[in-house]
């Protein structure tokens, strides 16, 4: 057997022995584990699964072992993903620290910062939120006004962030602040980390049309952040480099979540809910064609995601490709939920019934409207694609 075949065999055996049966099946937001000091595990199995995967370093399989990772090669990590998918194992936990901050720390953080922050992220002990957008500074992110004043032994931060996902549940925030206003707007920005329980930090939830929302407004009023050498990632005033690098990972994450994250094909869902004819096909030919096209597009998108991920792991910059992934993932997710609403018909419009799981599908369908705004609006992504990939004139 080759080394990779041996690894697959050992991984398959370990997963079968260590992944609880209750941590397998259709993965949704309802059974996700976010970790952090405020997290309440939904079951003993959920905690057990996280602890076992973290101990092995497989919550962040490609991170170095010194920082809580598994130290796996990209091929080994792909085998792990395939074997988890084979038994429909849930991800052990979700965390913006894994998908966004972690890659930025690995590239720009000091050794002290990496050793301090990365292992707790890998173990699910610290939950992060992202302090980027502000009222009036969304697509034009470089125009942020949240100010961090140098007070000698600490930074004094004042300002407001908006659309801060899960800010009311997060332990820490990675936050863009303006430390110098004298130069061009892309300069003088610093990338800061601080505890959400610091005096002066407060949050207010923002409700969406779906009746649910992860979003919050975050208010920073005379927030004192001690100077310890751990609070600024990269150089003071050079945070834009860190911020834009992180954005490529955010858009890749959103692409994966919304475009390729379905646990079942739409065709399977339709067949289960509507039944099939004597040939084992959906009776409605138009619906059958739409479901097939959506599922094929999903497969194609996952293949593209894998190719782009391989390039990134080889050290290539994603650049504007992250915008293309984010835009297509958004559109694919919207199409998918529109089709699932059609499959359910008018019954899916029920809002608060046990039969429809408290209107879960309708709320999820409405939630997809926000996909075209969060992580950079679709209009901005199309502008980036036209200029930097297609090289169209301005």
Secondary structure as UniProt FT lines:
FT   HELIX           3..18
FT   HELIX           21..23
FT   HELIX           29..31
FT   TURN            37..38
FT   HELIX           44..56
FT   HELIX           58..60
FT   TURN            61..62
FT   HELIX           65..67
FT   HELIX           74..86
FT   TURN            87..88
FT   HELIX           97..101
FT   HELIX           102..108
FT   HELIX           111..122
FT   TURN            123..124
FT   STRAND          128..131
FT   TURN            135..136
FT   HELIX           141..143
FT   STRAND          147..150
FT   STRAND          154..161
FT   TURN            165..169
FT   STRAND          172..178
FT   TURN            185..186
FT   STRAND          189..195
FT   TURN            196..197
FT   TURN            199..200
FT   STRAND          201..205
FT   TURN            209..210
FT   STRAND          216..226
FT   STRAND          232..233
FT   TURN            236..237
FT   HELIX           239..259
FT   HELIX           266..274
FT   TURN            278..279
FT   HELIX           285..313
FT   TURN            314..315
FT   TURN            319..320
FT   HELIX           321..344
FT   HELIX           345..349
FT   TURN            354..359
FT   HELIX           360..367
FT   HELIX           368..372
FT   TURN            373..375
FT   HELIX           378..384
FT   HELIX           385..389
//
